[in-house]
Amino acid sequence: MHEAAARLAVDIGGTFTDIVVERGDARHSVKVLTTPKAPEQGFLNGVAEALARARLEPRDIAVVIHGTTLATNALIERRGARTALLTTEGHRDALEIAYENRFEQYDVNIDRPKPLVPRWLRLPVRERMNKDGDILVPLEEKDVAAHLETLDAEGVESLAVGYLHAYANPAHERRTAEIVARARPQLSITLASEVAPEIREFDRLSTAVANAYVRPLMERYLRALERALAARGFSCPVLLMTSGGGLATLDQAARFPIRLVESGPAGGAVLAAALARDLKLDRVISFDMGGTTAKLCLIDGGAPQTARAFEVDRSWRFKKGSGLPVRIPVIEMVEIGAGGGSIAHVDTLRRLQVGPESAGSEPGPVAYGRGGEMPTVTDADAALSKVDPDRFAGGSIAFDAEAARRALARHVGEPLGFEGDLAAYAVCEIVDENMAAAARAHALEWGKDAAGRAMIAFGGAAPLHAARLGEKLGVERIVVPADAGVGSAIGFLLAPAAYEVARSRAMRLDAFDADAVAALFALMRDEAEATVRQASDGPYTERRTAFMRYRGQGHEIAVDLPVPGPLEAGALAAAFEAAYRALYGRVIPDMEIEALTWSLSLSAPPPARRFSAARATPRRRLSDRTREVFDAARGRRLLHQIFERSELRPGDVIAGPALIVEDQTTTVVTAAFEAFLDAAFNIVLTRNGGA
């Protein structure tokens, strides 16, 4: 793509829809309220406004890159399609049995996640493969045909097909799809062997069912959006951000929408990783706080943590095992219900709780004046004078800070006996401590430490809370990039066209078949390239991974493989032991090693971008604009200088306490920090007396 081509990114979140249009070094951004009942409306309205600001026409746009929470919200709110599952006879309850464990062992009142498909729509079919893909029981096609009447009677819109060991041989699933598609062409059909061709029955079925559940909704939305853009004069490709940090075509996204569940947060992690590389920050925690949730991601060596599985809608204190598991490539992060719209309330035990319920965009926080009655984090920020009412969301939302104060006094102050600023202070302290606790726990799960890292903060609410969160975590440096309020959308513009394919084929190293593995990688390369080539002409970077374990263990670890080059058992064993030692500090001698799953990812080069340059000459700045703002560490209001970010120049140094105001957010510089504007217009907060 030509360097000067205009590109457009749109991120639909729970509260705001963010739009960024970029051409060369010029960037224009818009933040509008999300329209939940018709998300494409907010998309199109925001795009029109962004193009008007940039003085561009639809024909000037070379590519549209989109990320959305629509699939995630459909899963959380259980408003997807009426879905059925065809599965191997005797295995209809695998979806409910799950892992046969309790995510909270000693709590007798836990609620397990309810399957997306009820038992009466989990329909058995006589067939059976073994683990090597050999047919033990031929497919009983009469069973498939007999279930068509049930699908009709129950009003099923979408069908998942998941047979035992179909990852090794998908013939029965494919034949079932042929039968159903011929008889009921209107049905949406998802095959487990296509969406998650990996070992472990429950994970595969759960992923296939989740994909089937959201596919009709997402396909309708994406096709309607495609038509609406074309009608408005857009003739460029539309690419979708995936949970793994790459870009997929609209066709691929419509077929496998489950890969989009974390698309917005993934864009933020891509931005933070690019910043970390440019600023030479080796250990980073990215902090993305929007209107509904806060996301924290560890970035080491310029690369975010990644994983092969993810849980949607954890229902019990965000505890692992309490959500809906899906097996997709994903950037690993912790996500909690702590956003600007998170609702504060006092429970029956007189405890102040903040989130995970959110006011969203409808009705939104009390300060929006759109019918919201319960106070939120945004209302608390407003009551503490962190937010400039005239500049909120670029002035597009009439902001009523007094209404926010009254709601806080009524719903928090009166029940707890708090007066003045104390109610708002309590709300902010609880949400900040919740985020700090989540960051510490997430780091410990990976054997790492959150303290001593640099922080990269973006999203509409993150710069308001970053300094206080940094104080709690022991962070010495905080970076707030330009246009931080639309950070995830900017991350979309930095993401490469990429696709990952995984296939399970269990193999002990003492019986290693190099030719079979080479043939498997060749097939995966062809599949990945067919997808990536639709979005980019290359050249492509290939990465190969084996998921390996000691025989008898219950879980595997990821082992990077050389590309290109033939594989042999000795080199694989050495690579596994090096990876195992790095994780656990030791290896287990005289144990058989096996590989269960093989993965290949293919990516085109990301767009070139620099976020930093030589350090500008420092010069102290003072402002004649001031406001008293509550300082959490001091427990009282302090006089804060107020600066317009657009008026700052590289080299400007601002001592805290101060507010740096812009259209989409405000950066709070607490008394513990000073701020410096670097040559790329990033705000860099450092501890007083720090570098």
C-alpha positions in Angstrom: 0.0 0.0 0.0 1.3 3.5 -0.9 2.7 5.4 2.1 0.4 8.4 1.6 -2.8 6.3 1.2 -5.5 7.2 3.7 -6.6 4.5 6.1 -9.6 4.4 8.4 -9.9 2.5 11.7 -13.1 2.0 13.7 -13.4 0.5 17.2 -16.9 -0.2 18.5 -16.7 -0.4 22.3 -19.4 -0.8 25.0 -19.7 2.9 25.6 -17.9 4.7 22.8 -17.1 4.1 19.1 -13.7 5.4 18.2 -12.7 6.4 14.7 -9.3 7.3 13.4 -8.5 8.4 9.8 -4.9 8.7 8.9 -3.0 9.9 5.8 0.7 10.2 5.9 1.6 12.0 9.1 -1.8 13.6 9.5 -4.3 11.9 11.8 -7.9 12.9 12.8 -9.9 11.1 15.4 -13.5 11.1 16.6 -15.2 9.6 19.6 -19.0 9.1 19.5 -21.4 7.2 21.7 -22.0 3.6 20.6 -25.5 2.9 19.4 -26.1 -0.6 20.9 -29.4 -1.3 19.0 -27.8 -0.5 15.7 -24.0 -0.5 16.1 -23.5 0.3 12.4 -25.2 3.6 12.9 -22.6 4.9 15.3 -20.0 3.5 13.0 -21.3 5.4 9.9 -22.0 8.6 11.8 -18.5 8.7 13.3 -16.9 7.9 10.0 -18.7 10.7 8.3 -17.6 13.1 11.0 -14.0 11.9 10.8 -13.8 12.2 7.0 -15.3 15.7 7.2 -12.6 16.8 9.7 -9.9 15.3 7.5 -11.4 16.8 4.3 -11.5 13.4 2.6 -14.0 11.5 0.6 -14.8 7.8 0.8 -13.0 7.2 -2.5 -9.8 8.5 -0.8 -9.7 5.6 1.7 -7.5 2.7 0.8 -8.6 0.3 3.6 -11.1 0.2 6.5 -9.9 -1.7 9.6 -12.6 -2.6 12.1 -12.9 -4.1 15.6 -16.1 -4.6 17.5 -17.4 -6.0 20.8 -20.6 -7.2 19.1 -19.7 -10.9 19.2 -18.5 -10.6 22.8 -21.6 -8.8 23.9 -23.9 -11.4 22.2 -22.2 -14.2 24.2 -22.3 -12.3 27.5 -25.9 -11.2 27.0 -27.0 -14.5 25.6 -28.7 -12.9 22.6 -27.1 -14.9 19.8 -28.9 -17.3 17.4 -31.0 -20.2 18.3 -28.3 -22.9 18.0 -28.2 -26.7 18.0 -25.3 -29.2 18.1 -24.9 -32.5 16.3 -22.4 -34.6 18.2 -21.2 -38.2 18.5 -23.8 -40.6 20.1 -23.1 -40.8 23.8 -21.3 -37.5 24.0 -24.1 -35.0 24.0 -23.4 -34.0 27.7 -19.7 -33.3 27.1 -20.6 -29.6 26.7 -22.1 -29.5 30.2 -19.7 -31.9 31.9 -16.9 -29.6 30.8 -13.6 -30.3 32.8 -15.4 -32.2 35.6 -14.0 -29.8 38.2 -15.2 -26.8 40.3 -13.6 -23.5 39.6 -14.1 -22.6 43.3 -13.7 -25.8 45.2 -15.1 -24.8 48.6 -18.0 -22.6 47.6 -21.2 -24.7 47.4 -23.2 -21.9 45.9 -21.2 -21.4 42.7 -23.1 -21.2 39.4 -21.4 -23.0 36.5 -21.6 -21.3 33.1 -24.7 -22.4 31.3 -24.1 -24.0 27.9 -25.2 -22.0 24.9 -27.0 -25.0 23.6 -29.6 -26.7 25.9 -29.6 -30.5 26.2 -32.7 -31.0 24.0 -30.8 -29.3 21.2 -27.7 -31.4 21.6 -28.6 -34.1 19.1 -26.7 -37.4 19.0 -25.5 -39.0 15.7 -24.2 -42.5 15.4 -20.6 -42.4 14.2 -17.1 -42.8 15.6 -13.5 -42.1 14.8 -10.4 -43.1 16.8 -7.7 -40.7 17.8 -5.7 -41.4 14.6 -8.7 -40.6 12.4 -9.6 -44.2 11.5 -13.3 -44.9 11.1 -14.6 -47.2 13.8 -18.3 -46.6 13.2 -19.5 -45.2 9.8 -21.6 -42.1 9.8 -25.3 -43.0 10.2 -26.7 -40.5 7.6 -30.3 -41.4 8.6 -29.6 -39.9 12.1 -28.6 -36.7 10.5 -31.7 -36.6 8.3 -34.0 -37.5 11.3 -32.8 -34.5 13.3 -33.9 -32.0 10.5 -37.4 -32.1 11.8 -36.2 -31.1 15.3 -34.2 -28.2 13.9 -37.4 -27.0 12.1 -39.6 -27.4 15.1 -37.3 -25.6 17.5 -36.6 -22.7 15.1 -32.9 -23.3 14.9 -31.0 -20.7 13.0 -27.4 -22.0 13.4 -26.0 -25.5 13.7 -22.6 -26.6 15.1 -21.3 -30.1 14.2 -18.7 -31.6 16.5 -17.8 -35.2 16.4 -15.3 -37.1 18.5 -11.7 -37.0 17.1 -12.8 -35.0 14.0 -9.6 -33.0 14.3 -7.8 -36.1 13.0 -10.3 -36.9 10.3 -13.1 -34.3 9.4 -14.8 -36.6 6.8 -17.9 -37.3 9.0 -18.4 -33.6 9.9 -18.0 -32.5 6.3 -20.5 -35.1 5.0 -23.0 -34.0 7.7 -22.6 -30.4 6.5 -23.3 -31.5 3.0 -26.5 -33.3 4.0 -27.8 -30.5 6.1 -26.9 -27.7 3.6 -28.7 -29.5 0.8 -31.8 -30.0 2.9 -31.8 -26.7 4.8 -29.7 -24.2 2.8 -30.8 -21.3 5.0 -29.1 -22.8 8.1 -25.7 -21.4 9.2 -23.3 -24.3 9.7 -20.1 -24.4 11.8 -17.8 -27.4 11.8 -15.6 -28.0 14.9 -12.9 -29.4 12.7 -12.7 -26.1 10.9 -13.0 -23.6 13.8 -10.9 -25.5 16.3 -9.2 -28.6 14.8 -7.4 -29.4 18.0 -7.4 -32.2 20.6 -9.6 -31.9 23.8 -13.3 -32.5 23.1 -14.9 -29.9 25.4 -12.7 -27.0 24.2 -13.4 -27.9 20.6 -17.2 -28.2 21.1 -17.4 -25.0 23.2 -15.5 -23.0 20.5 -17.6 -24.5 17.7 -20.9 -23.8 19.6 -19.8 -20.2 20.4 -18.9 -19.6 16.8 -22.3 -21.0 15.6 -24.1 -18.9 18.3 -22.7 -15.5 17.1 -22.2 -16.3 13.4 -25.7 -15.3 12.0 -25.6 -12.0 14.0 -22.1 -11.2 12.9 -22.5 -12.2 9.3 -25.7 -10.1 9.0 -23.9 -7.1 10.6 -20.7 -7.4 8.5 -22.6 -7.9 5.2 -24.9 -5.0 6.0 -21.9 -2.8 6.9 -20.2 -3.9 3.7 -23.2 -2.8 1.7 -23.6 0.4 3.6 -20.0 1.4 3.0 -20.2 0.5 -0.7 -23.4 2.7 -1.0 -21.5 5.6 0.5 -18.7 5.3 -2.0 -16.2 3.2 -0.3 -14.5 0.7 -2.7 -11.6 -0.4 -0.5 -11.1 -3.7 1.4 -12.6 -4.0 4.9 -10.3 -5.9 7.3 -11.2 -7.1 10.8 -9.0 -7.0 13.9 -8.6 -10.5 15.4 -8.1 -11.4 19.1 -4.5 -12.5 18.2 -3.4 -9.1 17.1 -3.6 -9.7 13.3 -6.0 -8.7 10.5 -8.5 -11.0 8.7 -10.6 -10.4 5.7 -14.3 -9.7 6.1 -15.2 -13.1 4.6 -13.0 -14.9 7.1 -14.4 -12.8 9.9 -18.0 -13.6 8.8 -17.1 -17.3 8.8 -15.2 -17.5 12.1 -16.5 -14.5 14.1 -15.3 -16.2 17.3 -11.8 -15.0 16.5 -13.1 -11.4 16.9 -14.1 -11.6 20.6 -11.1 -9.6 21.9 -10.5 -7.5 18.8 -10.7 -4.1 20.5 -8.4 -4.9 23.4 -6.0 -6.6 21.0 -5.6 -3.4 19.0 -4.6 -1.6 22.2 -2.0 -4.3 23.0 -0.6 -3.9 19.4 -0.2 -0.1 20.0 1.4 -0.6 23.4 3.9 -3.2 22.0 4.9 -0.8 19.1 5.4 2.0 21.6 7.5 -0.3 23.9 9.8 -1.2 21.0 10.2 2.4 19.8 10.8 3.8 23.3 13.1 0.8 24.2 11.0 -0.2 27.2 11.8 -3.8 27.9 9.2 -4.5 30.7 5.8 -2.9 30.2 2.3 -3.2 31.5 -0.3 -1.7 29.1 -3.4 -0.1 30.7 -6.5 0.3 28.5 -9.5 1.7 30.3 -12.6 2.6 28.4 -16.2 3.1 29.3 -17.0 -0.5 30.2 -13.9 -2.4 31.1 -10.2 -2.1 32.0 -7.6 -4.3 30.2 -4.1 -4.9 31.4 -1.4 -6.8 29.4 2.2 -7.7 30.1 4.6 -6.8 27.3 8.2 -8.1 27.5 10.8 -7.5 24.9 8.4 -5.5 22.8 5.9 -8.4 22.4 2.6 -9.0 24.3 1.8 -12.2 26.1 -0.1 -14.6 23.8 -2.2 -17.7 24.5 -4.2 -20.3 22.7 -7.4 -20.1 24.8 -9.6 -17.5 26.3 -12.7 -17.4 28.5 -15.6 -15.1 27.7 -17.9 -13.8 30.5 -16.2 -15.1 33.6 -19.2 -15.1 36.0 -17.5 -15.5 39.4 -15.1 -12.7 40.5 -13.3 -13.1 37.1 -12.0 -16.4 38.3 -10.4 -18.8 35.8 -12.8 -21.6 34.9 -16.0 -19.6 35.5 -16.4 -18.5 31.9 -17.1 -19.8 28.5 -13.8 -21.3 27.0 -13.0 -20.7 23.4 -9.8 -22.0 21.7 -8.5 -19.2 19.5 -5.2 -17.3 19.2 -5.4 -14.4 21.6 -3.3 -11.7 23.2 -3.3 -12.7 26.9 -4.6 -10.0 29.2 -6.7 -9.6 32.3 -10.0 -7.8 31.7 -12.2 -6.5 34.6 -15.4 -4.6 34.8 -13.8 -1.3 35.7 -14.5 1.4 33.2 -15.8 4.9 33.2 -19.3 3.6 33.1 -18.9 1.0 35.9 -21.7 1.5 38.4 -21.0 2.2 42.1 -23.5 1.0 44.7 -23.6 0.0 48.4 -24.6 -3.6 49.0 -26.7 -5.1 51.8 -23.6 -5.5 53.9 -22.8 -1.7 53.5 -19.9 -2.4 51.3 -19.1 -0.1 48.4 -19.0 -2.0 45.2 -17.8 -0.7 41.8 -18.7 -2.7 38.7 -18.8 -5.0 36.8 -22.2 -3.7 35.8 -21.9 -0.7 33.4 -24.1 2.1 32.4 -22.7 1.8 28.9 -23.8 4.5 26.5 -27.5 4.0 27.1 -28.3 5.6 29.5 -24.6 6.2 30.4 -23.3 8.0 33.5 -25.5 10.4 35.4 -23.3 13.3 34.1 -24.3 12.6 30.5 -27.9 13.7 31.2 -29.3 10.7 29.2 -31.4 9.2 32.0 -28.7 7.5 34.1 -29.5 7.5 37.8 -26.8 5.4 39.4 -23.3 7.0 39.9 -20.4 5.7 37.9 -16.6 6.0 37.9 -16.9 8.9 35.3 -19.3 10.6 37.7 -16.7 10.2 40.5 -14.0 11.6 38.3 -16.2 14.6 37.5 -17.1 15.2 41.2 -13.4 15.3 42.0 -12.9 17.9 39.2 -10.6 15.7 37.1 -12.8 16.2 34.1 -13.3 19.5 32.2 -17.1 19.6 31.5 -16.7 21.8 28.5 -14.1 19.5 26.8 -15.5 16.1 27.6 -15.7 14.0 24.4 -14.7 17.1 22.4 -17.7 18.9 23.7 -20.1 16.5 21.9 -21.7 15.5 25.3 -23.3 18.0 27.6 -21.6 17.2 30.9 -23.3 17.8 34.2 -20.8 17.5 37.1 -23.3 18.8 39.6 -25.8 16.0 38.8 -22.9 13.5 39.3 -22.2 14.9 42.7 -25.8 14.6 43.7 -26.1 11.0 42.6 -22.9 10.1 44.5 -24.2 11.8 47.6 -27.5 10.0 47.4 -26.3 6.5 46.5 -22.9 6.3 48.2 -22.5 9.2 50.6 -25.7 8.9 52.5 -25.7 5.1 53.0 -22.1 5.2 54.2 -22.1 8.5 56.1 -19.6 10.1 53.7 -19.6 13.8 53.2 -18.1 16.2 50.6 -15.5 14.5 48.3 -15.3 11.3 50.3 -18.0 9.4 48.3 -16.3 10.1 44.9 -12.9 9.5 46.4 -14.0 6.1 47.7 -15.3 5.1 44.3 -12.1 6.0 42.5 -9.9 4.4 45.2 -11.8 1.1 45.0 -11.7 1.0 41.2 -8.0 1.8 41.2 -7.3 -0.8 43.8 -9.3 -3.4 41.9 -7.2 -2.7 38.8 -4.0 -2.9 40.8 -5.0 -6.2 42.4 -5.9 -7.6 38.9 -2.5 -6.5 37.5 -0.6 -8.1 40.4 -2.5 -11.3 40.2 -2.2 -11.5 36.4 1.6 -11.0 36.6 1.9 -13.6 39.3 0.0 -16.2 37.2 2.8 -15.9 34.7 5.6 -15.9 37.2 6.3 -12.2 36.8 6.0 -9.0 38.8 3.9 -5.9 38.0 6.2 -3.6 40.0 9.1 -1.8 38.4 7.5 -1.9 34.9 6.8 1.1 32.7 3.1 1.7 32.0 1.5 2.6 28.7 -1.9 4.1 29.3 -4.6 4.7 26.7 -8.4 4.6 26.3 -10.8 7.4 27.3 -10.5 6.8 31.1 -7.0 5.4 31.5 -5.1 8.7 31.6 -7.4 9.9 34.4 -6.4 6.9 36.5 -2.9 6.0 35.3 -0.9 8.0 37.8 -2.8 6.7 40.8 -2.6 3.2 39.5 1.1 3.7 38.9 1.5 4.8 42.5 -0.2 1.6 43.7 1.9 -0.7 41.5 5.2 1.0 42.0 5.5 2.2 38.4 8.3 4.7 37.7 7.4 5.8 34.2 4.0 6.2 32.4 3.5 6.9 28.7 0.3 8.5 27.4 0.6 8.4 23.6 -0.9 11.0 21.3 -4.6 10.4 20.7 -4.6 8.1 23.7 -8.4 8.3 23.9 -8.7 6.3 20.7 -5.6 4.1 21.3 -7.1 0.8 20.3 -8.2 2.2 16.9 -4.7 3.5 16.3 -3.5 0.0 17.2 -5.6 -1.3 14.4 -3.6 0.8 11.9 -0.4 -0.8 13.2 -1.5 -4.4 13.0 -0.2 -6.8 10.3 -2.4 -8.9 8.1 -1.9 -12.3 9.8 -3.5 -15.7 10.3 -2.7 -18.6 12.5 -3.6 -22.3 11.8 -3.3 -25.1 14.3 -3.7 -28.8 13.9 -3.5 -31.6 16.5 -1.5 -34.7 15.7 -0.1 -36.5 18.7 3.4 -37.8 18.2 6.0 -39.2 20.7 9.5 -38.1 19.9 10.8 -41.6 20.1 8.4 -42.3 17.1 8.9 -39.0 15.4 7.7 -38.9 11.8 9.5 -35.9 10.2 7.8 -36.4 6.8 4.3 -36.4 8.3 5.0 -33.1 10.3 6.5 -31.5 7.2 3.4 -32.4 5.2 1.2 -31.0 8.0 3.0 -27.7 8.0 2.8 -27.5 4.2 -1.0 -27.8 4.4 -1.2 -25.2 7.2 1.0 -22.8 5.2 -1.3 -23.1 2.2 -4.4 -22.4 4.4 -2.8 -19.4 6.1 -1.4 -17.9 2.9 -4.8 -18.2 1.2 -6.2 -16.0 3.9 -3.4 -13.5 4.3 -2.9 -13.0 0.6 -6.4 -11.5 0.4 -5.3 -8.7 2.6 -1.6 -8.3 1.7 0.8 -9.2 -1.1 3.6 -10.0 1.4 6.5 -10.7 1.9 5.3 -13.0 4.8 6.9 -13.9 8.1 6.3 -17.5 9.2 6.3 -18.8 12.7 6.0 -22.4 13.7 5.2 -23.7 17.2 4.8 -27.1 18.7 2.7 -27.6 21.9 4.6 -30.3 23.8 4.7 -32.0 27.2 6.1 -34.9 29.1 4.0 -37.9 28.5 1.4 -38.2 31.2 1.1 -34.5 31.9 -2.2 -32.8 31.5 -1.0 -29.6 29.7 1.5 -28.6 27.1 3.9 -25.7 26.7 4.6 -23.7 23.5 8.0 -24.5 21.9 9.2 -22.3 19.0 10.4 -24.2 16.0 13.0 -23.2 13.4 11.8 -21.8 10.0 12.7 -22.9 7.5 14.5 -26.2 8.0 13.7 -29.9 8.6 12.8 -31.1 12.1 14.4 -34.0 13.9 13.6 -35.5 17.2 16.8 -34.5 19.0 16.5 -30.9 18.2 12.8 -30.9 19.2 13.7 -32.5 22.6 16.4 -29.9 23.2 14.0 -27.0 22.3 11.3 -28.5 24.6 13.7 -28.9 27.5 15.0 -25.3 27.1 11.4 -24.0 27.1 10.5 -26.2 30.1 13.5 -25.1 32.1 12.7 -21.4 31.4 9.2 -21.9 32.8 9.8 -24.2 35.7 13.5 -23.9 36.5 14.3 -27.6 35.8 13.7 -30.5 33.5 12.5 -34.1 34.3 15.1 -36.7 33.3 14.3 -40.0 31.6 10.7 -39.0 30.7 9.1 -39.5 27.3 8.3 -36.3 25.4 5.4 -35.9 23.1 3.9 -33.2 20.8 0.1 -32.8 20.6 -0.6 -29.8 18.5 1.3 -27.9 15.8 0.8 -24.3 14.9 1.8 -22.1 12.0 1.2 -18.3 11.8 1.8 -16.2 8.8 2.0 -12.4 8.8 2.7 -9.5 6.5 4.9 -6.7 7.6 3.1 -4.2 9.9 2.9 -0.6 8.6 6.0 1.4 9.4 5.6 3.9 12.3 7.8 5.7 14.7 6.5 7.0 18.1 9.8 8.5 19.3 12.7 10.6 18.2 15.6 12.3 19.8 14.9 13.8 23.2 13.9 17.4 23.0 15.5 20.1 25.1 13.6 20.4 28.4 12.0 23.6 29.4 9.7 24.2 32.4 6.1 25.2 31.7 3.7 27.1 34.0 0.0 27.8 33.4 -2.1 30.7 34.6 -5.1 28.3 34.5 -5.7 26.3 37.7 -8.4 24.3 39.4 -8.6 22.5 42.7 -8.7 18.8 42.1 -8.8 16.0 44.7 -5.5 14.2 45.2 -6.0 10.6 46.3 -2.6 10.1 47.8 -2.9 13.3 49.9 -6.6 12.8 50.7 -7.5 16.4 49.9 -7.8 18.9 47.1 -4.7 20.4 45.6 -4.3 23.3 43.2 -3.6 21.8 39.8 -2.3 23.7 36.8 -4.3 23.1 33.6 -2.6 22.7 30.2 -4.1 22.1 26.7 -2.2 19.2 25.2 -2.5 20.7 21.7 -0.6 23.8 22.9 2.4 21.8 24.4 5.6 21.3 22.4 8.3 18.7 22.6 10.6 19.4 25.5 7.9 20.9 27.8 8.2 19.8 31.4 5.2 20.1 33.7 5.5 19.5 37.5 2.5 17.8 39.1 -0.1 18.3 40.3 -1.5 19.2 36.9 -4.2 18.3 34.3 -3.3 18.0 30.6 -6.6 18.3 28.7 -7.5 17.1 25.2 -10.7 16.3 23.4 -11.0 12.6 24.2 -9.4 12.4 27.7 -7.5 14.2 30.4 -4.1 13.1 31.8 -4.0 13.6 35.5 -0.4 14.3 36.7 -0.4 13.7 40.4 1.9 15.4 42.9 4.1 12.3 42.8 5.0 12.7 39.1 6.2 15.3 36.6 5.3 15.2 32.9 7.5 15.6 29.8 6.4 15.9 26.2 8.8 13.9 24.0 9.6 14.5 20.4 6.8 12.3 19.2 4.3 14.2 21.4 3.9 11.3 23.9 3.3 12.5 27.5 5.9 10.8 29.7 5.2 10.8 33.4 8.2 10.1 35.7 8.4 10.0 39.4 9.6 13.2 40.9 13.4 13.1 40.9 13.3 10.3 38.3 15.0 10.3 34.9 
